[in-house]
């Protein structure tokens, strides 16, 4: 029996559809150029039909359902259908194959997979694969026609709705167990902190398997009744064209995508005047890149969004009016997040001192799926330990120094990779840079930089440039030039891959 006090992810769309049934909820453009449009009433009915399809396929409450596809209206319907049916959605990076893909399917215990037909052949270990779209009897096809079924009313707000796997940039991914309650609290935090309105006209281009695009932007905008434009991928030329032609008002991208946009030939040619709100996050934005963007688009309000998968994922925000005084800051905690900075013993440090940021929040996951030791390690002393090294000033503003695992200990001195990266980014020939620790017989760890060039520059010139702003011990010992940097589809640099490649050569 449905608890009348319950609030679930499945209710988000239902409530908006009851308020504004005829308003356009979603426009989706797939890679072939096909366009589909959904009103809130149409999308709500499609989600209920899709939930019925999953239950008829043999899924039972609490079963894990893997999702393996690119951005699409069908992918969104699949997530909301799982939420409404009491199933646990398991989003999987569509670039994964082989053992990495198999690990997530097996570790989650997924029994059914929702997949794009072009990707389905890589899947194994599930009882059934249901095509998301582009095939006969796909979830999309089955959700667009027929009776809207009556669904069991037994989903509680403390039930799991998603296993949100960490990005695995340093180790095997862990499945953060997210409840309906956690995500709903986070959606409200997002609406308040990011100034969302139903007239934002947002463009959603980052992968929906990633928590930021799905849970910071798309679902909160569906909650308040926005008209959302969804595309398969953040292709810079396509994004810049759509901003101009469709008068997009709000856009989120990872820093690597903002870098690509600012470097594209169309950046200075397209009319981007409709953009009012620009959001960045998922990894640290290089300071020089942010400065260039703000100078190029002075009328655009930038928001720095910081957090991690385990907190659904938004934890702090730096608002547009706060950027002038604190351009390097990640802002202050959002509505439902309490934070403090502690030392290795768990003692709160003084303002301005370096430490790990820890959280208390109803947005937090309940732990890691089938990983009790990792759960106990993360949740200790009454706080969730983030693994992020930060400073927090007396006004509560957080400045992220690095991931603790990315701090370089060279000869007993700690160096933040971000500081070295920012110094190198100020050279006009540097397009992208990642700074890593590599084994060193003398220093134990030495600083190395991996650079993508915009124009000709050699190692000696870059090292000399770095010495102008960095202490000698922070200047890289080596620089390697590459054509591109390895990263996942959410835009996070895969420094563990770089370290492996650097050591192998």
N, C-alpha and C positions, 0 to 999 in steps of 0.2 A: 504494500500500500504506500502511495506517495505521501511523504511528509510535507505538509503545506508550508513548512518553514524552510524547506530545502532550496538550495540554489546550485544548479549544476551548469557545466559548460553547454550542455544541450539546451538549457533554458535561455541562453544568451540570444540565440537567433530567434527562438520562439517569441520572446517578449518584444523584440524589435519588430518582427513581422506583425504582431498584434497592434503595434502603434502605427506603423507606416507600411502597410502591406503592399501598396502599389509603387513605392519608391524603388529605384534601381539599386540593388545591393552590390552587384558584381558585374563587371565586364571583363571577359577573358579573351586574349588573343593568343592562339597557339602558333607553333613554328611554321605552319603552312599558310598562315594568314587568315584562318577562319576566326570569326568573332561570335561569341555567345554572350547573351545578356540575361540576367536573372533579377527579377524583382525579389523583395524580401519574402513575399508570400510564396513565390515559386521555389525559391531556394529552401525555405522551411519545409515545404512539402517534399522536395527532393531528398532532403536529409532523412525525413521519416521513412520514405520508401527505401532508401539505401540501408537504413538501420534494419528494416524488415528483411532485406536481402541477406544481410550478414547473419541474422538469427535463423533464417530459413536454411542457410548453408551449414548449420550445425554449431555455430558459435554460441557459447553460454556466458553468462555474466562473469566477468573477471578474466576471460580468455584474452590472450595477447594476439593482436592483429598487426602484422608487419606492413608498413607502407613504403613502397619502393618505386618512386616516380618523380618526375619533374613537376614543376609548378603547373597546376591546372585547376579549373573549377572542380573537376572530379576528385582531385587530391583533397581539396577543402571539404567537399561533401563527405568523402571517406572519413576524415577526422571527426567531423561533427556527428556522423552516423554512429561511429564507435562510441562517442560520448553519450549519445541519446540511448544507445542500446545497452549501456553498462559494460562495454568492452574496453580493453586497454590498448590504445594506439601506440605503435612502436615505429616512429619515423626513422628511416635509414637513408643515409647519404647515397644518392643515386650513382655516385662515382665509385662506390665500393664494389669489389668483385672478389671471387675466390675466398681465401680463408678469412679475410676481414669481414666480408658479407656473411659468410657462414657462422662466424663467431657471434654476431649480433642476433641472427635468427635462432641459433641454438641457445645462447645465454638467456635470451628473453623467453624462450619456450613458445615462440609464436607458432600457431597451428594453421592460420590462414594468412595469405599475403595478398595485399592489393598492389598491383604492379602495372606500370606501363608495358604494353605488349613488347616493345623493343627491348625492354630490360628483363623481362620475365625469364628468359632462358638462363640467366645467371643464378636464379634462385634454386635452392634445394633445401630439403629438410622440413618442408611444410606439407600439410595434408592437402591443401588446395590453393590454387592461385586464381584470383578473380581479377580480370583485366579492369583497370581503372577507366579506360576510354579507348577509342579507336579499334574496337573489336566487337563481334557479335556477343550479345548478352553481357556487355561491360557494365560496370557499376553505374556509369553515367547513363547508358541507355535504359537500364532498369529503373533508374530513379526519376526519369522524366515522364513516365506515363503510368496509368493504372490507379487503383484505389490507394488512398493514404492509409496505411495500416494502423490499428490500435497497438501500441507498444506496452510492454510491461512497465508499470510505474514503481520500480523498486530501486532506482538509482539514488544513492545518498551522496551528500556533498563530501563525505570523507572517504568515498570509494576512489580507487585509482582510476585515472583517465588516460595517463600517458606514461611510458617509460622514456624519459628524455636522456638519451645517451650523451655523455660528455664527448667533446670533440676528439679526444684521443691524441692531442698534439704531443704529449709526453709519455703516455702509457696506454695500456688497453682501455677502451672506453668502459665507463660504468653507467648503469642505467638508473638515473635519478627518478624515484617514484613520486610522480606528481598526482595530487588529488584535485578533484573539482574545486574544492574550497581554496586550495593554494592558488590556482590559476585565476579564479574570480577575484580574489583579493588583489592579485597582480594587475589584472585588467583595470581595476579602479585606480590603482596607483599610476598606471600609464596615462589614463585619461586626464588625471589631475596634473601630473608633473609635466606632461608633454603638450598641454593646451589643445587637446583634440576637440574638434567640433564636427558637426555633421556636414559642414560645408568645406571640409579640407581638400576634397578631391585628391586623395592620395594614390600614388603609384606604388605597387608592391612588386619588386623584381628579385629580391634575394630569395634563396631557397626556403620553401615552406617546411622542409624537414628540420630546419634550424629554428631554435626557440625564439630568436629575436624577431624575425619577420612574421612568424605565426602569432606569437603571444604578446609582443610589445606593440605591434602595428595592425595586423589584419583583424584579429578577434576583437580588440578594443574598439576598432572603428566599426565593426559590425554591431557591437554592443550599443553604440550611440546613433547608428542609422546613417552612416556615410555611404556614398557611392564610391566603390572601390574598383580601381583598374589593376588587374593582375596580368603579368606576362611571364613567360617561361624562364627567362634568365636576364641578368642585368647587362645586356650588350650595350656598351657606351653609346654607339651611334643610334641605336633604337631608343634608348632612354632619352637622349637629348632631343631626338625628333619628337617623341611623344610629349615631353614637357612643353615644347613649343606648340605643337599642333592640337593637343588635347587640353592645353591650359592646366597642366598638373599643378596642384598647390602645395603638396607635401611629398617628401621622398626620403627614404632611409636607405643607406648603403654602408657596407663595411669600408674602412679606410682604403683598402686596396682598390675598391671600385671608385671611390672619390678620386684617388690618384689617377686611375685610368680615364675618368671623365675629364679631369682638368688637363690631362695631356693630349686629349683627342682634338683633332683639327676642328671639329664642329663646336667645341666648347665656346670659342669666341665668336662663332658665326650665328648660332641659334639664339632666338629670343627666349630667354629663360625668366622673363619678368613675372610670369604667373606664380613662380615658386615663392612661397611665403615662409615655409618651414623646412629646414634641412636637418636630418638626424644622422648621426654617425655613432658607431659602436661595434661590438663583437671583437674588437682588438684595439690596441692603442693607436690613435691618430698621430702621425708625426707632426710635431709643432710647426715646422716650416711649410708643410702641405696645407695645414689649416689656415695659416696666415695668408698664403696665396689665394685660397678659396674665398676667404672673407674679403680680401682686397678686390678680387674679381667680381664678387656678388655682394656689394655693400648693403643692399636692401634686404638680404635674406637672413632670417634668424636661424642660427645654428644651435643644436642641442646635442650635448655629449651624453650618450646613454651607456652606463657601465653596470656590469653585473656578471652573472654566470648562470649556467643551465640550472643549477640546484636551487636558485631563488626565482625561477620562473620566467625570465631571467633578470628583470630590471631591479637594480639596487640603489643606484644614485643617478642624479641628473644635474648637469650644468646647463643652466638656461641661457638664452641669447644675451640678455642684459648683464649676465655675469661673466661673459667671455673677455671683456676688455681688461678687467682687473686680474682675472685668473685664467688665462687662455690654456694653461697646462692642467687645469683641475678637472676632475670627473664629477664635481658638484657635491651635493649633499644628499643624504638618504631620502628616498621617496616616502609617500604617505604611510605605508604599512611596514617599513623597515627600520629597525633599530641597529646601530652599528657602533663598534668601538675598535680601537687599535691596541694590540697587545704584543708583549715580547714573547720569547720562546717559553717562558714559564707561565704564560697566561695572564700576566699583570698588565694593566692598562698603562700605556706610556704617556708621557707628557705631550701636549700639543707641539707639533712640529717634529717629533721624534719618529724614527722609522720603526715599523712593526707590521704585523699581519692584521688585516681587517677581518673581524668576525661579526656574525649577524644573529639577531633574533627577529623572526617574522612569521606570520601565518602564510606567507608566500613560499616558504621553504618546502623542499621535498621531505618525504618521511624517511628517507634513507636510500641506499643503493640496492637494487634488485639482486637478491641472493649473494650479497657481499657484506656479511655482518661485521667483519673486522674493519673494512673500510668505512662502514657506517659509524662504528664506534669511534674511529680515529677522527672523523670529520665532526661528529657531534660530541663534544666533550666540554666539561665545565659549564654546561648550560648554554653553550653557544655553538653556532656552525662556523667551522674554520675554513676560510675561503682559499687559502694558498696564495693570496695576493699581497704583495709588499707595498705599503702605502705610507703616506704622511697625512695627518689630519690637523688642520689649524684650529684656533680657538673658536672660530665661527662654525666649525663642523664641516668645512670643505675638505674633500679628499683629493689627494694627488697620488695617482698610481705610479709607482716606481718601476715595478716589474712583477712578473710571476716569480714566486720564491725560487722555483726550479730553474728560472732563466737568469738569475743573478750569477755573475761570474766571480769566482773566488780566485784571484790571481796573486800568488805569493802571499796569501793571507789577507789581502785587501779586497773588499767587496765592490764590484762595479756593476751598475745597472746597464743592461744592454740598450735600454731606451735612450739613455743619455748619449751614448756613442752613436746610435742610429740618427738621432736628431742633428748631431754635429755634421755627419756625413750628408744628410739630406739638404743641408744649406749649400752644397756645391751644385752649380747649375747643370752639371753633366750627369747627376745621379737621378735615375728614375725611381728605383726601389732599392732598399738595403735591409739586410737582416744581420744582426750581430749575435754571435754565438761563442760559447766556450769550447775549446778543443784541448785535448791532452797535451801537456808540455813537460818535458823532463826536468826543467829547472823550476818553473812557476806552478807546477801541478796542472793549472788551467791557464791558457793564454787566450787573449781576445782576437777573434777573427771576424772579418766582415765579408759578406757575400753581396755583391752589387750588380744590379741591372743598370746599364748605361743608357742615357738619352743621347749622348754624343761622345766623341773620343776623349778619353782621359785614361791615364795610366796609374799604377799603384803608387808610385812615388809622389805624384801630384796630389792624390787623395790623402795620403798620409801627412803630407805637409799641410794640407788644408785642415785636417783634424787637429794637428798640433796647435793651430791658432786659437782653438777654443777649449781644448781638453788638456788636463794634466798628462804628463808623459806616460804614467802607468795605465792611463785609460785609452791611449792610442792603440789601434789594432796592430798586432804583430804581423798579420798577413791579411791580404785582400784577394779575393777570388772573384772574377767576373763571370757571370752566367747570363743566359738569354731570358730566363724567367725564374721566379722563386716558387718552390712547391707550397701549395696551400690547399686547404679544403674549400668546399663550395660556399661556405659562409664567409670566406675571405681571410681566415686565420692562417698565418704563416706556420708551416710545419717545421719548427726548428729541430725537432728530433731527426727528421729526414735530412736536413742540412748537416747536422752533426755527423750523422752516419756517412753521408757522402764525402764530407771533408776528411774524415779519418781514413776512409777507404782509398783516397787518392795519394 
